[in-house]
Amino acid sequence: MIYVMKFLPIFTVAIAFIAISSATFAQVIDPKKAASDDATSRANGNISSSVDNGLGKTESAIKGLFKKKKKPADAPAPVAAPAANTNVQASGPSSGPSIRAYNNYDFVPGDKIIFEDSFTDDQNGEFPSHWNLGKGQAVVNQMNDVKAFLITDGNYAHVSPLIKSPSYLGDTFTLEFDSYSTGGYMPNIFLYASNADAVAANHDVAEVSIGTSSVDVKNHEGTITLSGSLPKDISSENYLNKWHHVAMAYKNNQLKVYIDQYRVLVVPNLGIKPGAFDVEGIGDANQPIVIANIRVASGGGMNMLGKKFTEAKIITHGINFDIDKATIKPESMGTLNMVAGVLKDNPEIKFEIDGHTDNTGTSPHNLTLSQQRADAVKAQLTSMGVDASRLTTKGFGDSKPISNNVSLEGKANNRRVEFVKM
């Protein structure tokens, strides 16, 4: 195994954030109050105050090694949060690639969502209620037009979702999140065999390092060290000061990593069986690590291309929309390409496209929105060459839940688009 010295922290400043009220959802499990209180007190402190970081203390553990980067201008100043929306879908980046750029995208999220957090029930300036703080400092705050999770201090800082099961990822899973880079350190995803291994910094771990020019994967046994370069249009300076969508798919010990519309790296043999994950890196108050809209799903999505379709319906969680709108997010194209392929391979099939929401907001509003979203999906498939006569639409709002409407993941599973065979 490889032992790596952690960098010493350089400095930390406290950031004052604007607190807002949000709708409250049920927690996955109760947060650790001490960590939340500590993060809150630091975040709400005066910006000119210095914080005792224990600069003389060196800590050694089995973690990844970050390369220091030249720091450009400071991150954009946080902006005030918008008023709470009445519905269902997480907010999303406004500066990413267009839906047209995703024409060849093949990432399809897993079939059942086991964790999702867009921080809608967390106040700005607070530590998010559905996460654990292992080391460092982190807070929720508005970053441009997105409510995000900012790691502001720590060397090595690490945060992980509060999930009861010690090993929850399963044999096949997908993991997605949005990331914003200001030129500081980037998020690293550590895949552990279990939550206990993450706490103990066990050697049975694989590290996925997201950079502005490449994605690097290594395990701490030293048997895997692979790198995939980012295409020029999203690399280096073209990566900075923009939102990017990161997606990973694990199946049969193989890991695929996507940045925006590109598949940038395939690891044929990861060397470990992941059961849990956390987010790690070197936090900086001026240029924090920024992530948003985290989603983990079990199963490897649906790959029905080239097969005779016999199922009564396809339930998808990969067609996502801007908050309280019927605007399809570009990363939905992986699922839409899959559905278009099913229709192409089975010319006799007709589908009713059914839109479903969770119970956030009023039922009449959700019914209208779900119909608008189903219509938007039909319009997109038609633009991709599907005969419109093969598609009808219907919105059901929140009237047909398939999971609870209490937990975050329950609500996320209820937000879906179904393709019912006619």
C-alpha positions in Angstrom: 0.0 0.0 0.0 1.1 3.6 -0.6 1.3 6.1 2.3 1.0 9.7 1.4 1.7 12.7 3.7 -1.1 15.3 3.7 -0.3 18.9 2.9 -0.3 21.3 5.8 -3.1 23.8 5.7 -2.0 27.3 4.5 -4.7 29.5 5.9 -8.4 29.7 6.6 -10.7 32.7 6.7 -14.3 32.8 7.9 -16.9 33.7 5.3 -20.2 35.5 6.1 -23.1 34.1 4.2 -26.7 35.1 3.7 -29.1 32.8 5.6 -32.3 31.9 3.9 -35.3 29.7 4.8 -36.1 26.6 2.8 -38.6 23.8 2.9 -37.7 21.1 5.4 -37.3 17.5 4.2 -36.7 14.4 6.4 -33.1 13.6 7.0 -31.4 10.4 6.0 -30.2 10.1 9.5 -29.7 12.7 12.3 -26.7 15.0 11.5 -23.8 15.3 14.0 -24.8 18.4 15.8 -21.2 19.2 16.9 -20.0 19.3 13.3 -22.9 21.4 12.2 -22.5 23.9 15.0 -18.8 24.2 14.4 -19.3 24.8 10.7 -22.0 27.3 11.3 -20.0 29.3 13.8 -17.0 29.5 11.5 -19.1 30.5 8.5 -20.9 33.2 10.4 -17.7 34.7 11.9 -16.3 38.1 10.9 -14.4 37.9 7.7 -11.4 39.6 9.2 -11.0 37.1 12.0 -8.3 34.6 11.9 -8.8 31.0 12.8 -6.5 28.7 14.7 -5.7 25.9 12.3 -3.0 24.1 14.2 -0.3 25.0 11.7 2.4 23.1 13.4 0.6 19.8 13.3 1.4 17.2 10.6 -1.1 14.4 9.9 -0.3 11.3 7.9 -2.9 8.9 6.4 -3.7 7.0 3.3 -5.2 9.6 1.1 -4.6 10.9 -2.4 -2.0 13.5 -3.2 -3.1 16.8 -4.6 -0.9 18.8 -7.0 -0.8 22.5 -6.0 -2.1 24.8 -8.7 -1.4 28.4 -9.5 -4.3 30.4 -8.1 -6.0 32.9 -10.4 -8.4 35.6 -9.3 -10.7 34.9 -6.3 -14.0 33.0 -6.7 -17.1 34.9 -7.7 -18.9 36.5 -4.8 -21.9 34.5 -3.6 -25.2 36.0 -4.6 -28.4 36.1 -2.7 -30.6 33.0 -3.0 -33.8 33.2 -5.0 -37.2 32.7 -3.5 -38.1 29.1 -2.8 -39.7 27.4 -5.8 -42.9 25.4 -5.5 -41.7 22.3 -7.2 -39.5 19.4 -7.5 -36.4 19.4 -9.6 -33.1 20.6 -8.4 -31.7 23.8 -9.8 -28.9 23.4 -12.3 -26.0 25.1 -13.9 -26.8 27.8 -16.5 -23.3 28.0 -18.1 -22.8 24.4 -19.2 -22.9 22.9 -22.7 -26.2 23.0 -24.7 -28.4 20.0 -25.1 -27.2 19.7 -28.7 -23.7 19.1 -27.5 -24.9 15.9 -25.7 -26.1 14.2 -28.9 -23.8 11.2 -28.4 -24.0 11.0 -24.6 -24.5 7.4 -23.4 -24.6 7.8 -19.6 -27.8 6.5 -18.1 -28.4 6.8 -14.3 -29.2 3.9 -12.2 -32.7 2.6 -11.8 -33.3 3.5 -8.1 -32.0 6.6 -6.3 -30.4 5.8 -3.0 -29.1 9.3 -2.1 -29.8 12.7 -3.6 -29.2 16.2 -2.2 -29.6 19.6 -3.9 -29.5 21.3 -0.4 -33.0 22.8 -0.8 -33.8 22.3 2.9 -30.5 23.8 4.1 -29.9 27.4 5.0 -27.0 29.3 3.5 -24.1 29.5 5.9 -25.0 26.2 7.6 -23.4 22.8 7.3 -25.9 20.6 5.3 -28.1 18.4 7.3 -27.7 15.2 5.3 -23.9 15.1 5.4 -21.1 14.1 7.8 -18.0 16.3 8.3 -14.9 14.1 8.8 -12.4 17.0 8.8 -12.1 20.6 7.7 -15.0 23.1 7.2 -17.8 23.2 4.7 -21.0 25.1 4.3 -24.0 25.5 2.0 -24.1 28.7 0.0 -25.4 30.2 -3.2 -22.8 29.9 -6.0 -24.0 32.0 -8.9 -27.4 30.5 -9.7 -27.0 27.2 -7.9 -27.3 26.3 -4.2 -24.0 24.5 -3.5 -21.9 22.7 -1.0 -18.6 24.6 -0.4 -15.5 23.0 1.2 -13.8 26.1 2.6 -11.1 24.7 4.8 -9.2 21.5 5.5 -6.1 19.7 4.5 -7.3 17.0 3.8 -11.0 18.0 4.3 -13.6 15.2 3.7 -17.4 15.0 3.8 -19.7 12.1 3.3 -23.4 11.5 3.0 -25.3 10.4 6.1 -26.4 7.0 5.1 -27.2 4.3 7.7 -26.0 1.3 5.7 -22.2 0.7 6.0 -22.0 -0.4 2.4 -24.7 1.0 0.2 -23.4 1.4 -3.4 -24.1 -2.2 -4.5 -22.6 -4.2 -7.4 -23.7 -1.7 -9.9 -24.2 2.0 -9.3 -24.0 5.5 -10.8 -22.9 8.7 -9.1 -23.4 12.3 -10.4 -22.8 15.8 -9.3 -22.2 19.3 -10.6 -18.9 21.0 -9.9 -17.7 24.6 -10.3 -14.0 25.5 -10.6 -12.5 28.9 -9.8 -8.9 27.7 -10.2 -8.6 26.3 -6.6 -8.5 22.7 -5.7 -11.0 20.3 -7.3 -13.2 17.6 -5.7 -11.8 14.1 -5.3 -14.2 11.2 -5.0 -12.9 8.4 -2.8 -14.6 5.0 -3.2 -14.3 2.8 -0.1 -15.4 -0.7 0.6 -17.5 0.6 3.5 -18.2 3.7 5.6 -16.0 2.2 8.3 -13.1 2.0 5.8 -13.6 5.7 5.0 -13.4 6.7 8.7 -10.3 4.5 9.3 -8.6 5.7 6.0 -8.4 2.0 5.1 -6.1 1.2 2.2 -8.9 -0.6 0.3 -9.9 2.6 -1.6 -9.8 4.1 -5.1 -9.4 7.8 -5.7 -11.0 9.6 -8.6 -9.3 13.0 -9.0 -11.2 15.6 -11.1 -8.9 18.2 -12.6 -9.2 21.0 -15.1 -7.3 19.1 -17.8 -7.7 15.4 -16.9 -9.4 12.8 -14.7 -7.0 10.5 -12.8 -7.9 7.3 -11.1 -5.6 5.3 -8.8 -6.0 2.8 -6.0 -3.8 2.8 -2.9 -2.5 -0.7 -3.6 -0.6 0.9 -6.5 -2.0 -1.4 -9.1 -4.1 1.2 -10.9 -2.9 4.6 -12.1 -4.8 5.8 -15.1 -5.5 9.2 -16.6 -7.9 10.6 -19.2 -7.4 14.0 -20.8 -10.3 16.4 -21.1 -11.2 17.6 -24.6 -9.8 21.0 -25.5 -13.1 22.8 -25.4 -13.5 22.0 -21.7 -9.8 21.8 -20.7 -7.6 24.2 -18.7 -8.7 27.8 -19.0 -11.9 26.6 -20.8 -12.8 24.7 -17.7 -12.6 27.6 -15.2 -15.5 29.6 -13.9 -18.2 27.3 -15.3 -20.4 24.6 -14.0 -19.6 21.1 -15.2 -21.5 17.8 -14.8 -19.5 14.9 -13.5 -21.0 11.3 -13.9 -19.6 7.9 -13.0 -20.9 4.4 -13.7 -19.6 1.3 -12.0 -20.4 -2.3 -13.2 -18.5 -5.5 -13.1 -15.4 -3.8 -11.6 -15.3 -1.4 -14.5 -15.6 2.4 -13.9 -16.5 5.0 -16.5 -16.1 8.7 -15.9 -17.8 11.5 -17.8 -17.3 15.2 -17.7 -20.1 17.1 -19.3 -20.9 15.4 -22.7 -17.6 13.5 -22.9 -16.7 10.1 -21.6 -13.1 10.9 -20.6 -11.9 7.7 -18.8 -12.7 4.0 -18.7 -11.0 1.9 -15.9 -11.4 -1.8 -17.0 -10.5 -3.2 -13.6 -10.9 -0.8 -10.6 -9.4 -3.4 -8.2 -11.8 -2.8 -5.4 -15.6 -3.3 -4.8 -16.9 0.1 -3.7 -19.5 0.2 -1.0 -19.4 3.9 0.1 -17.9 7.2 -1.0 -16.9 10.6 0.3 -15.7 13.9 -1.2 -12.2 15.1 -0.3 -9.8 17.8 -1.1 -7.9 20.9 0.2 -10.4 23.5 1.2 -9.8 27.2 0.7 -12.1 30.0 1.8 -11.3 32.2 -1.2 -11.4 29.4 -3.8 -13.5 26.6 -2.2 -14.2 23.2 -3.6 -17.8 23.5 -5.0 -20.2 20.7 -5.6 -24.0 20.6 -6.1 -26.9 18.3 -7.1 -25.4 15.1 -5.8 -27.2 11.9 -6.8 -26.4 8.2 -6.3 -28.4 5.5 -7.8 -28.2 1.7 -7.7 -28.2 -0.3 -10.9 -26.3 0.7 -14.0 -29.2 2.3 -15.8 -30.9 0.6 -18.7 -29.2 -0.6 -21.8 -32.0 -1.9 -24.1 -30.4 -0.9 -27.4 -30.3 -3.8 -29.9 -32.7 -5.9 -27.8 -36.3 -6.7 -28.6 -38.4 -4.6 -26.3 -40.9 -6.7 -24.3 -41.4 -4.7 -21.1 -44.7 -3.0 -20.3 -43.0 0.3 -19.5 -39.6 2.0 -19.0 -39.3 4.0 -15.7 -36.5 6.6 -16.0 -34.9 8.9 -13.5 -32.4 10.3 -15.9 -34.6 12.9 -17.6 -34.2 15.9 -15.4 -35.5 19.5 -15.7 -34.7 22.9 -14.4 -36.4 23.7 -11.1 -40.1 24.3 -11.5 -39.8 24.3 -15.3 -40.2 22.0 -18.3 -36.7 22.8 -19.6 -34.8 19.5 -20.1 -31.2 19.4 -18.7 -28.6 18.5 -21.2 -27.3 15.5 -19.2 -30.8 13.9 -19.8 -29.6 13.0 -23.3 -28.1 9.7 -22.2 -31.6 8.4 -21.2 -33.3 10.1 -24.2 -30.8 8.5 -26.6 -31.6 5.1 -25.0 -35.3 5.6 -25.5 -34.9 6.8 -29.0 -32.8 3.7 -29.7 -35.6 1.4 -28.3 -38.1 3.1 -30.7 -35.7 2.8 -33.6 -35.1 -0.9 -33.0 -38.8 -1.6 -32.4 -40.7 0.3 -35.1 -44.0 -1.3 -34.1 -43.9 0.2 -30.6 -45.8 3.3 -29.5 -45.3 5.0 -26.1 -47.4 7.1 -23.8 -44.9 9.5 -22.0 -46.1 9.9 -18.4 -44.7 12.8 -16.3 -44.6 12.4 -12.5 -43.6 14.7 -9.6 -43.1 14.4 -5.9 -45.7 16.1 -3.6 -43.8 19.4 -3.1 -46.1 22.3 -4.0 -49.8 22.1 -4.8 -51.3 19.2 -6.6 -52.8 21.4 -9.4 -49.5 23.0 -10.0 -47.7 19.6 -10.1 -50.3 18.2 -12.5 -49.8 21.1 -14.9 -46.0 20.9 -14.7 -45.9 17.2 -15.2 -47.9 17.5 -18.4 -45.6 20.3 -19.6 -42.6 18.1 -18.9 -44.1 15.1 -20.7 -44.8 17.3 -23.7 -41.2 18.6 -23.6 -39.9 15.0 -23.7 -42.1 14.2 -26.7 -40.8 17.4 -28.5 -37.2 16.4 -27.8 -37.7 12.8 -29.1 -39.5 14.2 -32.2 -36.5 16.5 -32.9 -34.3 13.4 -32.7 -36.2 11.7 -35.6 -39.0 9.8 -33.7 -42.3 10.0 -35.5 -44.6 12.1 -33.3 -47.6 9.8 -34.1 -45.8 7.1 -32.0 -45.9 9.2 -28.9 -48.7 10.5 -26.6 -48.3 12.4 -23.3 -50.0 12.5 -20.0 -49.1 14.3 -16.7 -50.0 12.7 -13.4 -48.4 15.2 -11.0 -47.9 13.7 -7.6 -50.9 11.3 -7.8 -48.9 8.1 -8.4 -45.9 7.9 -6.1 -43.7 4.8 -6.2 -41.8 5.7 -3.0 -42.4 7.8 0.1 -42.7 11.5 -0.2 -40.8 12.1 3.1 -37.1 11.4 2.5 -35.0 13.0 -0.1 -34.4 9.8 -2.0 -38.1 8.9 -1.8 -39.0 12.2 -3.4 -36.3 11.8 -6.0 -37.7 8.3 -7.0 -41.2 9.8 -7.4 -39.8 12.4 -9.8 -39.7 10.4 -13.0 -40.7 10.0 -16.6 -42.3 6.7 -17.6 -42.6 5.3 -21.1 -45.7 3.1 -21.2 -46.1 0.7 -24.1 -49.3 1.2 -26.0 
